[in-house]
């Protein structure tokens, strides 16, 4: 075979194998609202993602900083044997994935265990560090919060594996259930923005995010994106998913009150002309922390997959600078090592967080 045919053949083979996962399902049909026209979703403020032309402009002009090919984790998870009511334990798995544990409830946010976040097995962003807790070491998982259908958030291989081993309930935005069920993830509940439901004693609410959805050239914005507010007893957890900065943070606080724990993205933000509408930078994340009046925020969405142009450690350095600019102490906006577990006491007790 001629040399030039080999990569073409590999690409065509990958496209054939990936094409079903790139469509993203039939989407959602229903009554129109302030963020849905009956077929396509939109943000209530700002745009709904850059155009394909903008994407190619970025690809032609980008100057990404070099990343290491591999980073060894320095922390090991220390999962609690038990938790008292009101206590929370959080373990940073990688990227956007956290294991969140309450008394009697274990959940994962946007679980990603795959080697790549891509429709292709051999092309696309590849992890530079192992998951902080091995899949086989996970405790029984009751619930998955799935923010939207981008590849670095909706990881089909991981969700299928979780369905087979743990059978958790997946809570996600409108339009995602049919796609997940087609791929073997059966127990799925869809919510619209501001809709709530009780799951194992926790009240789960899908809240707005400033983002977009799609897994390929078809089906753009046919499924809903969002974050989550989860109330368990007196504790409120906010998981932002992917989002640009916007007025929705103040609205979440107005409707739900101050949150105890906020998982806020700080990475995948360069270049700003392309990423600003869809991804916060560290300064945006600190402003969101203040808008939410969060007791403690924890950084997410960095350090595992090179998705954009900043360096691997830039988000953490810039978060340090942003905290200083806004007068936010390090204990109020924390960065966990991959694999680290921290415990957070019930409201009204010390709030700095401690390794379990």
C-alpha positions in Angstrom: 0.0 0.0 0.0 1.3 3.5 -0.9 2.3 5.4 2.2 -0.2 8.3 1.7 -3.0 5.8 1.6 -2.4 4.5 5.1 -3.4 7.7 7.0 -6.3 8.2 4.7 -7.5 4.6 5.3 -7.0 5.1 9.0 -9.1 8.3 8.9 -11.9 6.7 6.9 -11.9 3.7 9.2 -12.1 6.0 12.2 -14.9 8.0 10.6 -16.9 4.9 9.9 -16.5 3.7 13.4 -17.2 7.1 15.0 -20.0 8.4 12.7 -22.8 7.3 14.9 -21.3 8.8 18.0 -20.7 12.0 16.1 -24.3 12.6 15.3 -25.4 12.9 18.9 -28.9 11.4 18.6 -32.1 12.9 17.3 -32.1 15.9 19.7 -35.1 17.3 21.4 -38.5 18.4 20.2 -40.9 20.3 22.3 -42.5 23.7 23.1 -40.4 26.8 22.5 -39.0 28.8 25.4 -36.6 31.6 26.0 -33.7 29.2 25.2 -35.3 26.8 22.7 -37.0 27.5 19.3 -38.6 24.1 19.1 -35.6 22.5 17.5 -32.4 24.2 18.5 -31.2 25.5 21.9 -29.5 28.9 22.5 -28.0 30.9 25.3 -30.2 33.6 26.8 -27.1 35.9 26.9 -24.2 35.8 24.4 -23.9 33.6 21.4 -24.2 29.8 21.1 -20.6 28.9 20.2 -18.2 30.1 17.5 -18.8 29.2 13.8 -17.0 26.5 11.9 -15.1 29.3 10.1 -13.9 30.7 13.4 -12.7 27.2 14.4 -10.6 26.9 11.2 -9.2 30.4 11.7 -8.1 29.3 15.2 -6.6 26.1 13.8 -4.7 28.0 11.1 -3.3 30.7 13.5 -2.9 28.9 16.8 0.4 28.8 18.7 -0.2 26.3 21.5 2.3 26.1 24.4 4.1 22.7 24.7 2.7 20.2 27.1 4.5 17.2 28.7 3.8 13.9 27.2 3.1 12.4 30.6 2.8 13.6 34.2 2.8 11.2 37.2 0.2 11.8 39.9 1.5 12.7 43.3 -1.6 12.2 45.3 -3.6 9.0 46.2 -7.3 9.0 47.0 -8.3 8.5 50.6 -12.0 7.7 50.5 -13.9 8.0 53.8 -15.2 4.9 55.4 -18.3 6.8 56.4 -19.7 10.4 56.4 -21.8 12.1 58.9 -24.9 14.0 57.7 -23.8 17.3 56.2 -20.3 16.2 55.5 -18.9 15.9 51.9 -15.8 14.3 50.5 -14.6 15.2 47.1 -11.9 13.4 45.1 -10.4 14.9 41.9 -10.4 12.1 39.3 -9.2 14.2 36.3 -10.2 17.0 34.0 -13.9 17.6 34.8 -14.5 14.4 36.7 -15.0 14.4 40.5 -16.1 11.7 42.8 -18.5 13.5 45.3 -19.6 11.6 48.4 -22.3 12.4 50.8 -23.7 10.2 53.6 -25.5 7.5 51.6 -24.8 8.9 48.1 -21.9 8.7 45.7 -21.9 10.6 42.4 -19.6 11.4 39.5 -19.5 14.6 37.4 -19.0 14.1 33.7 -17.0 10.9 34.1 -14.1 10.6 31.7 -11.8 7.5 31.8 -10.9 7.2 28.1 -7.4 7.6 26.7 -8.6 10.3 24.3 -11.5 12.8 24.2 -12.3 12.4 20.5 -14.5 10.4 18.1 -11.3 8.7 17.0 -9.2 6.1 18.8 -5.9 7.3 17.5 -6.5 11.0 16.8 -7.5 13.9 19.2 -6.6 15.1 22.6 -4.9 12.4 24.7 -4.6 12.3 28.4 -1.2 13.2 29.9 -1.9 11.7 33.3 -3.7 8.7 34.7 -7.1 9.0 36.4 -6.7 9.9 40.1 -8.7 6.9 41.2 -8.8 3.7 39.1 -12.1 2.8 37.7 -11.9 -0.5 39.6 -11.4 1.3 42.9 -14.6 3.5 42.6 -17.2 3.0 45.3 -20.7 2.1 44.2 -21.8 5.0 42.0 -25.4 6.0 42.5 -25.7 9.1 40.3 -23.9 10.7 37.3 -24.3 14.5 36.5 -23.8 14.9 32.8 -23.5 18.5 31.7 -23.5 18.3 27.9 -22.5 16.1 25.0 -19.0 17.3 24.1 -16.4 14.5 23.9 -14.4 15.6 27.0 -17.7 15.5 29.1 -19.9 12.8 27.5 -17.5 9.9 27.3 -19.5 7.0 25.9 -17.0 4.3 26.8 -16.9 5.3 30.4 -20.7 5.7 30.7 -21.3 2.3 29.2 -18.8 0.8 31.6 -20.4 2.5 34.5 -23.9 1.3 33.4 -22.6 -2.3 33.3 -20.8 -2.3 36.6 -22.7 0.3 38.8 -26.0 1.0 36.9 -26.2 4.7 38.1 -28.9 7.1 37.2 -27.7 9.7 34.7 -29.2 13.1 35.0 -28.6 15.4 32.0 -30.1 18.1 29.7 -32.9 17.7 27.2 -32.2 15.7 24.1 -29.4 13.5 25.4 -31.4 10.4 26.6 -32.2 8.8 23.2 -28.5 9.0 22.2 -27.3 7.5 25.5 -29.9 4.7 25.4 -29.0 3.9 21.8 -25.4 3.3 23.1 -26.4 1.1 26.0 -26.9 3.6 28.9 -30.5 3.1 29.8 -31.2 4.8 33.1 -31.3 8.5 32.0 -33.4 11.4 33.2 -33.6 14.6 31.2 -34.1 18.1 32.7 -34.7 21.5 31.3 -33.1 24.6 32.8 -34.5 25.2 36.3 -36.2 21.9 36.5 -35.6 19.7 39.6 -36.1 16.2 40.7 -35.4 14.1 43.8 -32.7 11.5 43.4 -31.9 9.3 46.5 -32.7 12.2 48.9 -30.9 14.8 46.9 -32.7 17.6 45.0 -31.0 17.9 41.6 -31.6 21.1 39.5 -30.3 21.7 36.0 -29.2 25.4 35.8 -28.1 27.5 32.8 -24.6 27.6 31.5 -23.2 29.8 28.7 -22.0 27.1 26.2 -23.2 25.0 23.3 -23.5 21.4 22.2 -22.6 19.0 19.4 -20.4 16.0 18.6 -19.7 16.7 14.9 -20.9 18.7 11.9 -24.5 17.6 12.4 -26.7 18.2 15.4 -25.3 21.5 16.7 -27.2 22.8 19.7 -29.9 20.1 19.3 -29.3 19.0 22.9 -29.2 21.2 26.0 -26.1 22.0 28.1 -26.1 23.2 31.7 -24.7 23.0 35.2 -26.3 21.5 38.3 -27.2 22.5 41.8 -27.6 19.5 44.1 -29.0 19.9 47.5 -28.4 17.2 50.1 -29.7 18.1 53.5 -28.3 21.5 54.4 -25.5 21.2 51.8 -25.7 22.7 48.3 -23.2 21.7 45.6 -22.9 23.5 42.3 -21.2 21.8 39.3 -20.8 24.3 36.5 -19.8 21.9 33.7 -18.5 24.0 30.8 -19.5 27.7 30.7 -18.4 31.1 29.8 -18.8 33.9 32.4 -22.3 35.5 32.5 -25.3 36.7 34.4 -26.4 33.2 35.1 -24.2 32.9 38.2 -25.9 35.7 39.9 -29.3 34.3 38.9 -28.3 30.9 40.4 -27.5 32.6 43.6 -30.8 34.5 43.6 -32.8 31.4 43.1 -30.9 28.9 45.2 -29.0 31.1 47.7 -25.3 30.9 48.4 -23.8 27.5 47.6 -21.5 25.6 49.9 -19.3 23.9 47.3 -18.8 25.1 43.7 -16.9 23.1 41.1 -15.8 25.8 38.6 -13.8 25.4 35.4 -10.5 27.4 35.1 -8.9 25.8 32.0 -9.2 25.6 28.2 -9.5 29.4 27.7 -6.8 30.5 25.1 -7.1 32.2 22.7 -9.7 34.5 24.4 -11.2 35.8 21.1 -12.3 32.2 20.4 -12.9 30.8 23.9 -14.4 33.7 25.8 -18.0 32.9 25.1 -17.8 29.2 26.0 -15.0 28.8 28.6 -14.0 30.9 31.6 -10.5 31.8 32.3 -9.3 31.9 36.0 -10.3 35.5 36.5 -13.8 34.7 35.2 -13.9 31.8 37.6 -13.1 33.9 40.6 -15.7 36.4 39.6 -18.2 33.5 39.3 -17.2 32.3 42.8 -18.0 35.8 44.1 -21.3 36.0 42.2 -22.3 32.6 43.7 -21.2 33.7 47.2 -19.7 30.2 47.4 -18.4 29.1 50.7 -15.7 27.0 48.9 -14.9 26.7 45.2 -12.8 24.0 43.6 -11.0 24.3 40.3 -12.0 22.0 37.4 -11.3 21.5 33.7 -7.5 21.6 33.5 -4.3 19.6 33.6 -5.3 16.4 31.7 -6.1 17.0 28.1 -4.6 19.7 25.9 -7.7 21.2 24.4 -6.6 24.8 23.8 -3.4 26.9 23.7 -2.4 27.7 27.3 0.3 25.7 29.0 -0.6 22.9 31.4 0.2 24.9 34.6 -1.0 28.3 33.3 -4.6 27.9 34.8 -3.2 27.3 38.3 -0.7 30.2 38.1 -3.4 32.5 36.8 -5.9 31.4 39.4 -3.3 32.4 42.1 -3.1 35.9 40.5 -6.8 36.2 40.1 -7.5 35.4 43.7 -5.0 38.1 44.8 -6.7 40.7 42.5 -10.1 39.9 43.9 -9.1 39.4 47.5 -10.2 35.8 47.6 -8.1 33.6 50.0 -6.6 30.3 48.7 -8.8 28.3 51.2 -11.9 29.8 49.5 -11.0 28.7 46.0 -9.0 25.5 46.2 -7.0 23.4 43.7 -6.9 19.7 44.4 -4.1 17.4 43.1 -5.3 14.7 40.7 -6.2 11.8 43.0 -6.5 13.9 46.1 -9.5 13.5 48.5 -10.6 16.5 50.6 -13.3 16.5 53.2 -15.7 19.4 53.8 -17.6 19.7 57.1 -21.3 20.5 57.5 -22.2 24.2 57.2 -21.3 26.2 60.3 -18.1 24.3 61.0 -14.6 25.0 59.7 -14.5 25.3 55.9 -10.8 25.1 54.9 -11.1 21.5 53.7 -8.8 18.7 54.8 -7.4 15.6 53.3 -9.5 12.7 54.4 
